[in-house]
Amino acid sequence: MATVKWWQSGLVGIGAGLPMVWAVWAFTADVSAVDGLGVILVFFWYGPMIVAFLAVAGWIAVLAVVGNGKARWRYWWWVVATPLALWGVLLIGALTSGPTGSAPEQRLGWSLVVVVIYGAVGAGFAQRAPRVVRLLASMIVVAAAPLMIVYDDASQYRWRKATFASAPQVLPVIPGYAVVAARGDGQALEVTMRGPTDLRVSVLRCRDCSVRQEYAVNGMTVVDGSFELWVPAVDNPAGHWVALDGIHVRPASIDELASLPLAVSRSAD
């Protein structure tokens, strides 16, 4: 078999990484589902199956190319080992990302991480690769994932602002309570308030905007003429929370909303 040049080995690496890119593209949105349970489903259910398939496929491909030439395995073992290593890299990325994200940007970013790592590993382990190529390949492998994590951290405020774009840009005002966290959830605004008890307030643009208060067990609905608020008490025995008068909303900018800590999603209840 003719000697494979380092750039050819890099292209082989990129080709070998395409199935992993597909997996990243397919499961990125699922990773953040249900406030973290998606990480368990993707990485500890689908992940091992994908890694095992890619490792076996890589072993078969290398065996078909190099035959019984044991000396050549030293240049191709990475085809089998890289999927397992990337499983760990992507898991760390998923655990360190957030709490807010943009699925398109994360898909693209982590796909690029996979592509450049596969390509760099392929080039670095090529037979007779120049020392400078091996050095650059090592730097790329080490830096790719941390750079994506830094990008994720730097984008949090921008992504948070985007989540509030379609939600009501207001904050509830309840005598004796202070806003401590907020979350944009589609057309709804979720706000956590702290006072004599904790409140988790949902704010929606009302359909029937006649001013009223409707009481329910351990909560109430308030319509102030523009917005509808559902105000339940959290971790409070039913009937022990006395709703106060004067509940309304005030305008709030997207910057103010995005600067608040992230409220717990109702889907986590």
MIDOSE-1310 file (N, C-alpha, C; in nm, 2 decimals, decimal comma, always signed):
residues 269
matv	+0,09/-0,12/+0,00/+0,00/+0,00/+0,00/+0,09/+0,12/+0,00; +0,06/+0,22/-0,09/+0,14/+0,34/-0,10/+0,12/+0,42/+0,03; +0,22/+0,50/+0,06/+0,22/+0,59/+0,18/+0,11/+0,69/+0,16; +0,03/+0,71/+0,26/-0,08/+0,81/+0,26/-0,02/+0,94/+0,31
kwwq	-0,03/+1,05/+0,24/+0,02/+1,18/+0,28/-0,07/+1,23/+0,40; -0,01/+1,32/+0,47/-0,08/+1,37/+0,59/-0,21/+1,44/+0,56; -0,22/+1,51/+0,45/-0,34/+1,58/+0,42/-0,45/+1,48/+0,37; -0,40/+1,37/+0,30/-0,50/+1,27/+0,26/-0,55/+1,20/+0,39
sglv	-0,47/+1,17/+0,48/-0,51/+1,11/+0,61/-0,61/+1,20/+0,68; -0,58/+1,33/+0,67/-0,68/+1,43/+0,73/-0,81/+1,43/+0,67; -0,81/+1,41/+0,53/-0,94/+1,40/+0,46/-1,01/+1,27/+0,50; -0,94/+1,17/+0,51/-1,00/+1,04/+0,56/-1,06/+1,06/+0,70
giga	-0,99/+1,13/+0,78/-1,05/+1,16/+0,92/-1,18/+1,24/+0,91; -1,18/+1,34/+0,83/-1,31/+1,42/+0,81/-1,42/+1,33/+0,76; -1,39/+1,24/+0,66/-1,49/+1,15/+0,61/-1,54/+1,05/+0,72; -1,44/+1,00/+0,80/-1,48/+0,91/+0,91/-1,57/+0,98/+1,02
glpm	-1,55/+1,11/+1,03/-1,63/+1,19/+1,13/-1,77/+1,23/+1,09; -1,80/+1,21/+0,96/-1,93/+1,25/+0,92/-2,05/+1,18/+0,99; -2,04/+1,05/+1,02/-2,15/+0,99/+1,09/-2,17/+1,05/+1,23; -2,06/+1,09/+1,30/-2,06/+1,16/+1,43/-2,12/+1,30/+1,41
vwav	-2,09/+1,37/+1,30/-2,16/+1,50/+1,27/-2,31/+1,48/+1,26; -2,35/+1,37/+1,19/-2,49/+1,35/+1,18/-2,56/+1,33/+1,32; -2,49/+1,25/+1,41/-2,54/+1,23/+1,54/-2,55/+1,36/+1,62; -2,45/+1,45/+1,61/-2,46/+1,58/+1,67/-2,58/+1,66/+1,62
waft	-2,59/+1,66/+1,49/-2,70/+1,74/+1,43/-2,84/+1,68/+1,47; -2,85/+1,55/+1,48/-2,98/+1,49/+1,51/-3,02/+1,50/+1,66; -2,92/+1,50/+1,75/-2,95/+1,49/+1,89/-2,93/+1,62/+1,97; -2,88/+1,73/+1,91/-2,85/+1,85/+1,98/-2,97/+1,90/+2,06
advs	-3,08/+1,91/+1,99/-3,20/+1,97/+2,05/-3,25/+1,87/+2,17; -3,23/+1,74/+2,15/-3,28/+1,65/+2,25/-3,19/+1,66/+2,38; -3,07/+1,70/+2,37/-2,98/+1,70/+2,49/-3,04/+1,80/+2,59; -3,09/+1,91/+2,55/-3,14/+2,01/+2,65/-3,29/+1,99/+2,68
avdg	-3,35/+1,88/+2,63/-3,49/+1,86/+2,66/-3,51/+1,82/+2,81; -3,62/+1,86/+2,86/-3,66/+1,82/+3,00/-3,56/+1,85/+3,10; -3,50/+1,97/+3,09/-3,40/+2,02/+3,18/-3,30/+1,92/+3,23; -3,23/+1,86/+3,13/-3,11/+1,77/+3,16/-3,13/+1,63/+3,14
lgvi	-3,26/+1,58/+3,14/-3,28/+1,44/+3,12/-3,24/+1,40/+2,98; -3,24/+1,49/+2,89/-3,20/+1,46/+2,75/-3,06/+1,42/+2,75; -2,97/+1,47/+2,84/-2,83/+1,43/+2,84/-2,82/+1,28/+2,87; -2,90/+1,24/+2,97/-2,90/+1,09/+3,01/-2,94/+1,01/+2,89
lvff	-3,05/+1,05/+2,83/-3,11/+0,97/+2,72/-3,01/+0,96/+2,60; -2,96/+1,07/+2,56/-2,87/+1,08/+2,44/-2,74/+1,01/+2,47; -2,67/+1,05/+2,58/-2,53/+1,00/+2,60/-2,52/+0,86/+2,66; -2,63/+0,82/+2,73/-2,62/+0,69/+2,80/-2,71/+0,58/+2,74
wygp	-2,79/+0,62/+2,64/-2,87/+0,53/+2,57/-2,83/+0,52/+2,42; -2,85/+0,63/+2,35/-2,81/+0,64/+2,21/-2,66/+0,64/+2,19; -2,59/+0,72/+2,28/-2,45/+0,74/+2,26/-2,37/+0,61/+2,25; -2,38/+0,52/+2,35/-2,30/+0,39/+2,34/-2,33/+0,31/+2,21
miva	-2,45/+0,31/+2,16/-2,48/+0,24/+2,04/-2,41/+0,31/+1,92; -2,41/+0,44/+1,92/-2,35/+0,51/+1,81/-2,20/+0,49/+1,81; -2,14/+0,50/+1,93/-1,99/+0,49/+1,95/-1,95/+0,34/+1,91; -2,03/+0,25/+1,96/-1,99/+0,11/+1,92/-2,00/+0,08/+1,77
flav	-2,10/+0,13/+1,71/-2,12/+0,12/+1,57/-2,00/+0,18/+1,49; -1,96/+0,30/+1,53/-1,85/+0,37/+1,46/-1,72/+0,30/+1,48; -1,70/+0,25/+1,60/-1,57/+0,19/+1,63/-1,56/+0,06/+1,56; -1,67/-0,02/+1,55/-1,67/-0,15/+1,48/-1,65/-0,12/+1,33
agwi	-1,72/-0,02/+1,28/-1,71/+0,01/+1,14/-1,57/+0,06/+1,10; -1,51/+0,14/+1,19/-1,37/+0,18/+1,17/-1,27/+0,07/+1,17; -1,29/-0,03/+1,26/-1,21/-0,14/+1,27/-1,22/-0,23/+1,14; -1,34/-0,25/+1,09/-1,36/-0,32/+0,97/-1,29/-0,25/+0,85
avla	-1,31/-0,12/+0,84/-1,25/-0,04/+0,73/-1,10/-0,05/+0,73; -1,04/-0,03/+0,85/-0,90/-0,03/+0,86/-0,84/-0,17/+0,83; -0,91/-0,27/+0,88/-0,87/-0,41/+0,85/-0,87/-0,44/+0,70; -0,98/-0,39/+0,63/-0,99/-0,41/+0,49/-0,88/-0,34/+0,41
vvgn	-0,83/-0,22/+0,46/-0,73/-0,15/+0,39/-0,59/-0,20/+0,42; -0,56/-0,22/+0,55/-0,42/-0,26/+0,58/-0,40/-0,41/+0,59; -0,51/-0,48/+0,59/-0,49/-0,63/+0,60/-0,43/-0,67/+0,73; -0,33/-0,75/+0,72/-0,26/-0,80/+0,84/-0,13/-0,73/+0,86
gkar	-0,12/-0,61/+0,80/+0,00/-0,53/+0,82/+0,00/-0,46/+0,96; +0,05/-0,53/+1,06/+0,04/-0,48/+1,20/+0,11/-0,35/+1,21; +0,22/-0,33/+1,14/+0,30/-0,20/+1,15/+0,21/-0,08/+1,11; +0,12/-0,11/+1,01/+0,04/+0,01/+0,97/-0,07/+0,04/+1,06
wryw	-0,11/-0,05/+1,15/-0,22/-0,02/+1,25/-0,18/+0,11/+1,33; -0,05/+0,13/+1,36/-0,01/+0,24/+1,44/-0,05/+0,37/+1,38; -0,08/+0,38/+1,25/-0,12/+0,50/+1,18/-0,27/+0,51/+1,17; -0,34/+0,40/+1,20/-0,49/+0,40/+1,17/-0,57/+0,36/+1,30
wwvv	-0,51/+0,34/+1,41/-0,59/+0,30/+1,53/-0,68/+0,41/+1,57; -0,65/+0,53/+1,54/-0,74/+0,64/+1,58/-0,87/+0,64/+1,52; -0,89/+0,57/+1,40/-1,02/+0,56/+1,34/-1,12/+0,48/+1,44; -1,06/+0,39/+1,51/-1,14/+0,31/+1,61/-1,16/+0,38/+1,74
atpl	-1,05/+0,45/+1,79/-1,05/+0,52/+1,92/-1,12/+0,65/+1,92; -1,12/+0,73/+1,81/-1,17/+0,86/+1,81/-1,32/+0,87/+1,85; -1,41/+0,78/+1,81/-1,55/+0,80/+1,85/-1,57/+0,79/+2,00; -1,50/+0,70/+2,07/-1,51/+0,69/+2,21/-1,46/+0,82/+2,28
alwg	-1,34/+0,88/+2,23/-1,29/+1,00/+2,29/-1,39/+1,12/+2,26; -1,45/+1,12/+2,15/-1,54/+1,23/+2,12/-1,67/+1,22/+2,20; -1,71/+1,09/+2,23/-1,82/+1,08/+2,32/-1,80/+1,15/+2,45; -1,68/+1,14/+2,51/-1,65/+1,21/+2,63/-1,64/+1,36/+2,61
vlli	-1,58/+1,40/+2,50/-1,57/+1,55/+2,47/-1,71/+1,61/+2,46; -1,80/+1,54/+2,39/-1,93/+1,60/+2,37/-2,01/+1,59/+2,49; -1,99/+1,49/+2,58/-2,06/+1,48/+2,71/-2,02/+1,60/+2,79; -1,89/+1,63/+2,80/-1,84/+1,74/+2,88/-1,90/+1,87/+2,83
galt	-1,91/+1,88/+2,69/-1,97/+2,00/+2,63/-2,11/+2,02/+2,67; -2,19/+1,91/+2,67/-2,33/+1,92/+2,71/-2,35/+1,95/+2,85; -2,26/+1,90/+2,94/-2,28/+1,93/+3,08/-2,23/+2,07/+3,12; -2,15/+2,13/+3,04/-2,10/+2,26/+3,07/-2,17/+2,37/+2,99
sgpt	-2,26/+2,34/+2,90/-2,33/+2,44/+2,82/-2,45/+2,49/+2,90; -2,50/+2,60/+2,85/-2,63/+2,65/+2,91/-2,61/+2,75/+3,02; -2,72/+2,77/+3,09/-2,85/+2,71/+3,08/-2,93/+2,74/+2,96; -2,90/+2,84/+2,88/-2,97/+2,88/+2,76/-2,89/+2,84/+2,64
gsap	-2,96/+2,81/+2,53/-2,89/+2,77/+2,41/-2,96/+2,80/+2,28; -2,89/+2,80/+2,17/-2,95/+2,81/+2,04/-2,92/+2,68/+1,96; -3,02/+2,60/+1,94/-3,00/+2,47/+1,87/-2,92/+2,48/+1,74; -2,96/+2,58/+1,65/-2,88/+2,59/+1,53/-2,73/+2,62/+1,55
eqrl	-2,71/+2,71/+1,64/-2,57/+2,75/+1,66/-2,49/+2,64/+1,73; -2,55/+2,57/+1,82/-2,49/+2,46/+1,89/-2,46/+2,34/+1,80; -2,56/+2,32/+1,71/-2,54/+2,21/+1,61/-2,42/+2,24/+1,52; -2,42/+2,36/+1,47/-2,31/+2,40/+1,38/-2,17/+2,40/+1,46
gwsl	-2,17/+2,46/+1,58/-2,05/+2,47/+1,65/-1,99/+2,33/+1,69; -2,07/+2,24/+1,74/-2,02/+2,11/+1,78/-1,99/+2,02/+1,66; -2,06/+2,04/+1,55/-2,03/+1,97/+1,43/-1,89/+2,01/+1,38; -1,86/+2,14/+1,39/-1,73/+2,19/+1,35/-1,62/+2,13/+1,44
vvvv	-1,65/+2,12/+1,57/-1,56/+2,06/+1,67/-1,53/+1,92/+1,62; -1,63/+1,84/+1,59/-1,61/+1,70/+1,55/-1,53/+1,69/+1,42; -1,56/+1,78/+1,32/-1,49/+1,77/+1,20/-1,34/+1,81/+1,21; -1,31/+1,92/+1,29/-1,17/+1,96/+1,30/-1,09/+1,86/+1,38
iyga	-1,16/+1,80/+1,49/-1,08/+1,70/+1,57/-1,05/+1,58/+1,48; -1,15/+1,53/+1,41/-1,13/+1,41/+1,33/-1,02/+1,44/+1,22; -1,03/+1,56/+1,16/-0,93/+1,59/+1,05/-0,79/+1,61/+1,11; -0,79/+1,67/+1,23/-0,65/+1,69/+1,29/-0,59/+1,56/+1,34
vgag	-0,68/+1,48/+1,40/-0,62/+1,35/+1,44/-0,57/+1,27/+1,32; -0,65/+1,27/+1,21/-0,61/+1,20/+1,09/-0,48/+1,25/+1,04; -0,46/+1,38/+1,03/-0,34/+1,44/+0,98/-0,22/+1,41/+1,08; -0,25/+1,42/+1,21/-0,14/+1,41/+1,31/-0,09/+1,27/+1,31
faqr	-0,17/+1,17/+1,29/-0,12/+1,03/+1,30/-0,09/+0,97/+1,17; -0,08/+1,05/+1,06/-0,04/+1,00/+0,93/+0,10/+0,96/+0,93; +0,13/+0,86/+0,85/+0,26/+0,81/+0,84/+0,36/+0,92/+0,78; +0,47/+0,94/+0,85/+0,57/+1,04/+0,81/+0,51/+1,18/+0,81
aprv	+0,42/+1,21/+0,89/+0,36/+1,35/+0,90/+0,47/+1,44/+0,95; +0,49/+1,56/+0,89/+0,60/+1,65/+0,95/+0,57/+1,69/+1,09; +0,67/+1,72/+1,16/+0,66/+1,75/+1,30/+0,57/+1,87/+1,32; +0,58/+1,97/+1,23/+0,49/+2,09/+1,25/+0,35/+2,05/+1,23
vrll	+0,32/+1,96/+1,14/+0,18/+1,91/+1,12/+0,13/+1,84/+1,25; +0,21/+1,76/+1,31/+0,17/+1,69/+1,43/+0,15/+1,79/+1,55; +0,23/+1,90/+1,55/+0,22/+2,00/+1,66/+0,09/+2,08/+1,64; +0,06/+2,12/+1,51/-0,06/+2,20/+1,49/-0,18/+2,11/+1,51
asmi	-0,17/+1,98/+1,47/-0,29/+1,89/+1,49/-0,32/+1,87/+1,64; -0,21/+1,86/+1,72/-0,23/+1,85/+1,87/-0,30/+1,97/+1,92; -0,25/+2,09/+1,88/-0,31/+2,21/+1,93/-0,46/+2,22/+1,89; -0,49/+2,18/+1,77/-0,63/+2,19/+1,73/-0,72/+2,09/+1,81
vvaa	-0,67/+1,97/+1,83/-0,74/+1,87/+1,91/-0,77/+1,92/+2,05; -0,67/+1,98/+2,11/-0,68/+2,03/+2,25/-0,77/+2,15/+2,26; -0,77/+2,24/+2,16/-0,84/+2,37/+2,17/-0,98/+2,37/+2,11; -1,02/+2,28/+2,03/-1,14/+2,28/+1,96/-1,26/+2,29/+2,05
aplm	-1,28/+2,19/+2,14/-1,39/+2,19/+2,24/-1,39/+2,31/+2,33; -1,28/+2,34/+2,40/-1,28/+2,46/+2,49/-1,32/+2,58/+2,42; -1,28/+2,60/+2,29/-1,32/+2,72/+2,22/-1,48/+2,73/+2,20; -1,54/+2,61/+2,18/-1,68/+2,60/+2,16/-1,75/+2,63/+2,30
ivyd	-1,69/+2,58/+2,41/-1,75/+2,61/+2,54/-1,74/+2,76/+2,57; -1,63/+2,82/+2,54/-1,61/+2,97/+2,56/-1,72/+3,04/+2,47; -1,74/+3,00/+2,35/-1,84/+3,06/+2,27/-1,98/+3,05/+2,33; -2,01/+2,93/+2,38/-2,14/+2,90/+2,45/-2,16/+3,00/+2,57
dasq	-2,05/+3,01/+2,65/-2,06/+3,10/+2,76/-2,08/+3,25/+2,72; -2,01/+3,29/+2,62/-2,01/+3,43/+2,57/-2,15/+3,46/+2,51; -2,22/+3,36/+2,46/-2,35/+3,38/+2,39/-2,47/+3,37/+2,48; -2,45/+3,34/+2,61/-2,56/+3,32/+2,70/-2,65/+3,44/+2,71
yrwr	-2,60/+3,56/+2,72/-2,68/+3,68/+2,74/-2,76/+3,70/+2,61; -2,69/+3,69/+2,49/-2,76/+3,71/+2,36/-2,87/+3,61/+2,34; -2,84/+3,48/+2,38/-2,95/+3,38/+2,36/-3,06/+3,40/+2,46; -3,03/+3,45/+2,58/-3,14/+3,48/+2,68/-3,23/+3,59/+2,63
katf	-3,17/+3,69/+2,57/-3,25/+3,80/+2,51/-3,34/+3,75/+2,40; -3,30/+3,65/+2,32/-3,38/+3,60/+2,22/-3,50/+3,52/+2,27; -3,48/+3,46/+2,39/-3,60/+3,38/+2,44/-3,71/+3,47/+2,49; -3,68/+3,60/+2,52/-3,78/+3,69/+2,56/-3,84/+3,77/+2,45
asap	-3,80/+3,75/+2,33/-3,85/+3,83/+2,21/-4,00/+3,82/+2,19; -4,05/+3,70/+2,21/-4,19/+3,68/+2,18/-4,28/+3,67/+2,31; -4,21/+3,67/+2,43/-4,28/+3,67/+2,55/-4,33/+3,81/+2,59; -4,42/+3,83/+2,68/-4,46/+3,96/+2,73/-4,34/+4,03/+2,80
qvlp	-4,32/+4,15/+2,76/-4,20/+4,22/+2,81/-4,25/+4,31/+2,93; -4,29/+4,24/+3,03/-4,34/+4,30/+3,16/-4,29/+4,22/+3,27; -4,31/+4,27/+3,39/-4,28/+4,20/+3,52/-4,40/+4,21/+3,61; -4,44/+4,11/+3,68/-4,55/+4,12/+3,78/-4,51/+4,20/+3,90
vipg	-4,61/+4,27/+3,95/-4,59/+4,35/+4,08/-4,69/+4,29/+4,18; -4,64/+4,24/+4,29/-4,72/+4,18/+4,39/-4,67/+4,24/+4,52; -4,76/+4,31/+4,60/-4,71/+4,37/+4,72/-4,65/+4,26/+4,82; -4,53/+4,29/+4,87/-4,46/+4,20/+4,96/-4,37/+4,09/+4,89
yavv	-4,37/+4,10/+4,76/-4,29/+4,00/+4,69/-4,19/+4,06/+4,59; -4,08/+4,00/+4,57/-3,97/+4,05/+4,48/-3,95/+3,95/+4,37; -3,92/+4,00/+4,25/-3,89/+3,91/+4,14/-3,74/+3,87/+4,16; -3,72/+3,73/+4,15/-3,59/+3,68/+4,16/-3,54/+3,60/+4,04
aarg	-3,63/+3,57/+3,95/-3,58/+3,49/+3,83/-3,69/+3,50/+3,72; -3,65/+3,48/+3,59/-3,75/+3,49/+3,48/-3,70/+3,39/+3,37; -3,80/+3,35/+3,29/-3,77/+3,27/+3,18/-3,87/+3,30/+3,07; -3,82/+3,32/+2,95/-3,91/+3,33/+2,83/-3,94/+3,19/+2,78
dgqa	-4,07/+3,16/+2,77/-4,11/+3,03/+2,73/-4,21/+3,04/+2,61; -4,16/+3,07/+2,49/-4,25/+3,09/+2,38/-4,33/+3,22/+2,40; -4,46/+3,21/+2,40/-4,55/+3,33/+2,42/-4,57/+3,36/+2,57; -4,52/+3,28/+2,66/-4,54/+3,30/+2,80/-4,41/+3,35/+2,87
levt	-4,43/+3,42/+2,98/-4,32/+3,47/+3,06/-4,34/+3,40/+3,20; -4,24/+3,33/+3,24/-4,24/+3,26/+3,37/-4,15/+3,34/+3,47; -4,21/+3,37/+3,58/-4,14/+3,46/+3,68/-4,14/+3,39/+3,82; -4,03/+3,38/+3,88/-4,03/+3,34/+4,02/-4,02/+3,46/+4,11
mrgp	-4,10/+3,46/+4,21/-4,11/+3,57/+4,31/-4,09/+3,51/+4,45; -4,03/+3,59/+4,53/-4,00/+3,55/+4,67/-4,06/+3,65/+4,77; -4,12/+3,60/+4,87/-4,18/+3,68/+4,98/-4,22/+3,59/+5,09; -4,34/+3,61/+5,15/-4,38/+3,52/+5,26/-4,38/+3,37/+5,22
tdlr	-4,40/+3,35/+5,09/-4,39/+3,21/+5,03/-4,34/+3,23/+4,88; -4,29/+3,13/+4,82/-4,24/+3,14/+4,68/-4,36/+3,14/+4,59; -4,36/+3,22/+4,49/-4,46/+3,22/+4,38/-4,39/+3,20/+4,25; -4,46/+3,13/+4,16/-4,42/+3,11/+4,03/-4,53/+3,16/+3,94
vsvl	-4,51/+3,27/+3,88/-4,61/+3,35/+3,81/-4,59/+3,33/+3,66; -4,70/+3,29/+3,59/-4,71/+3,28/+3,44/-4,78/+3,41/+3,39; -4,72/+3,47/+3,29/-4,78/+3,59/+3,23/-4,80/+3,57/+3,08; -4,93/+3,59/+3,04/-4,96/+3,57/+2,90/-5,04/+3,69/+2,85
rcrd	-5,03/+3,72/+2,72/-5,12/+3,82/+2,67/-5,26/+3,77/+2,67; -5,35/+3,85/+2,73/-5,49/+3,79/+2,75/-5,57/+3,79/+2,62; -5,67/+3,71/+2,61/-5,77/+3,70/+2,51/-5,89/+3,78/+2,55; -5,95/+3,73/+2,66/-6,06/+3,81/+2,72/-5,99/+3,90/+2,83
csvr	-5,98/+4,03/+2,79/-5,90/+4,12/+2,87/-5,99/+4,20/+2,98; -6,11/+4,16/+3,00/-6,18/+4,22/+3,11/-6,12/+4,21/+3,24; -6,10/+4,32/+3,32/-6,03/+4,32/+3,44/-6,11/+4,23/+3,54; -6,03/+4,13/+3,60/-6,10/+4,04/+3,70/-5,99/+3,96/+3,78
qeya	-6,04/+3,90/+3,88/-5,96/+3,81/+3,96/-6,04/+3,68/+3,98; -5,98/+3,57/+3,95/-6,05/+3,44/+3,96/-5,97/+3,35/+4,06; -6,03/+3,31/+4,17/-5,95/+3,23/+4,27/-5,96/+3,08/+4,24; -5,86/+3,01/+4,27/-5,85/+2,87/+4,27/-5,78/+2,82/+4,39
vngm	-5,77/+2,69/+4,41/-5,70/+2,63/+4,52/-5,56/+2,67/+4,52; -5,51/+2,74/+4,62/-5,37/+2,78/+4,63/-5,32/+2,86/+4,52; -5,41/+2,94/+4,45/-5,36/+3,03/+4,35/-5,48/+3,11/+4,29; -5,44/+3,20/+4,20/-5,54/+3,29/+4,14/-5,50/+3,33/+4,00
tvvd	-5,60/+3,37/+3,92/-5,58/+3,43/+3,79/-5,62/+3,57/+3,80; -5,53/+3,66/+3,75/-5,55/+3,80/+3,75/-5,54/+3,86/+3,61; -5,64/+3,93/+3,56/-5,64/+4,00/+3,43/-5,64/+4,14/+3,46; -5,54/+4,22/+3,41/-5,53/+4,36/+3,44/-5,57/+4,45/+3,32
gsfe	-5,63/+4,38/+3,22/-5,68/+4,46/+3,11/-5,59/+4,44/+2,99; -5,46/+4,39/+3,01/-5,37/+4,37/+2,90/-5,30/+4,23/+2,91; -5,28/+4,18/+3,03/-5,21/+4,06/+3,05/-5,29/+3,97/+3,15; -5,27/+3,84/+3,13/-5,33/+3,74/+3,22/-5,22/+3,68/+3,31
lwvp	-5,24/+3,68/+3,44/-5,14/+3,62/+3,53/-5,20/+3,50/+3,60; -5,13/+3,39/+3,60/-5,17/+3,28/+3,68/-5,06/+3,28/+3,80; -5,11/+3,29/+3,92/-5,03/+3,31/+4,04/-5,05/+3,19/+4,14; -4,98/+3,09/+4,12/-4,99/+2,98/+4,22/-4,88/+2,99/+4,33
avdn	-4,90/+2,95/+4,44/-4,80/+2,94/+4,55/-4,72/+2,81/+4,53; -4,60/+2,81/+4,56/-4,51/+2,69/+4,54/-4,48/+2,64/+4,68; -4,48/+2,51/+4,70/-4,45/+2,45/+4,83/-4,52/+2,51/+4,94; -4,65/+2,53/+4,93/-4,73/+2,59/+5,03/-4,86/+2,51/+5,04
pagh	-4,90/+2,47/+5,16/-5,02/+2,39/+5,18/-5,14/+2,46/+5,12; -5,23/+2,38/+5,05/-5,35/+2,44/+4,99/-5,43/+2,51/+5,08; -5,47/+2,63/+5,04/-5,55/+2,72/+5,13/-5,48/+2,80/+5,23; -5,35/+2,79/+5,24/-5,27/+2,86/+5,33/-5,21/+2,99/+5,28
wval	-5,23/+3,01/+5,15/-5,17/+3,14/+5,09/-5,29/+3,23/+5,07; -5,28/+3,35/+5,12/-5,38/+3,45/+5,11/-5,34/+3,55/+5,00; -5,41/+3,55/+4,89/-5,38/+3,64/+4,77/-5,40/+3,78/+4,81; -5,32/+3,87/+4,76/-5,32/+4,01/+4,80/-5,39/+4,09/+4,69
dgih	-5,44/+4,20/+4,72/-5,49/+4,29/+4,62/-5,37/+4,37/+4,56; -5,40/+4,44/+4,45/-5,30/+4,53/+4,39/-5,20/+4,46/+4,30; -5,24/+4,34/+4,26/-5,15/+4,26/+4,17/-5,16/+4,32/+4,02; -5,05/+4,36/+3,96/-5,05/+4,41/+3,83/-4,92/+4,38/+3,76
vrpa	-4,90/+4,44/+3,65/-4,77/+4,43/+3,58/-4,71/+4,56/+3,55; -4,58/+4,57/+3,53/-4,51/+4,69/+3,49/-4,43/+4,66/+3,37; -4,40/+4,76/+3,28/-4,31/+4,73/+3,16/-4,17/+4,69/+3,21; -4,11/+4,61/+3,13/-3,97/+4,57/+3,15/-3,90/+4,55/+3,02
side	-3,78/+4,59/+3,00/-3,71/+4,58/+2,88/-3,66/+4,44/+2,87; -3,62/+4,40/+2,74/-3,56/+4,27/+2,72/-3,43/+4,26/+2,80; -3,35/+4,37/+2,80/-3,23/+4,37/+2,88/-3,25/+4,34/+3,02; -3,35/+4,40/+3,08/-3,38/+4,38/+3,22/-3,42/+4,23/+3,25
lasl	-3,51/+4,18/+3,16/-3,55/+4,04/+3,17/-3,43/+3,94/+3,16; -3,35/+3,97/+3,06/-3,23/+3,88/+3,04/-3,13/+3,89/+3,15; -3,12/+4,00/+3,22/-3,03/+4,01/+3,33/-3,07/+3,94/+3,45; -3,19/+3,89/+3,46/-3,24/+3,81/+3,58/-3,19/+3,67/+3,57
plav	-3,17/+3,60/+3,68/-3,14/+3,46/+3,68/-3,25/+3,38/+3,61; -3,21/+3,27/+3,56/-3,31/+3,19/+3,48/-3,40/+3,11/+3,57; -3,53/+3,13/+3,55/-3,63/+3,07/+3,63/-3,64/+2,92/+3,60; -3,69/+2,84/+3,69/-3,71/+2,69/+3,66/-3,82/+2,68/+3,56
srsa	-3,80/+2,59/+3,47/-3,91/+2,56/+3,37/-4,02/+2,49/+3,43; -4,15/+2,52/+3,39/-4,26/+2,44/+3,44/-4,26/+2,30/+3,40; -4,19/+2,27/+3,28/-4,18/+2,13/+3,24/-4,10/+2,04/+3,33; -4,02/+2,11/+3,42/-3,94/+2,03/+3,52/-4,03/+1,99/+3,64
d	-4,15/+2,04/+3,65/-4,23/+2,01/+3,77/-4,28/+1,86/+3,76
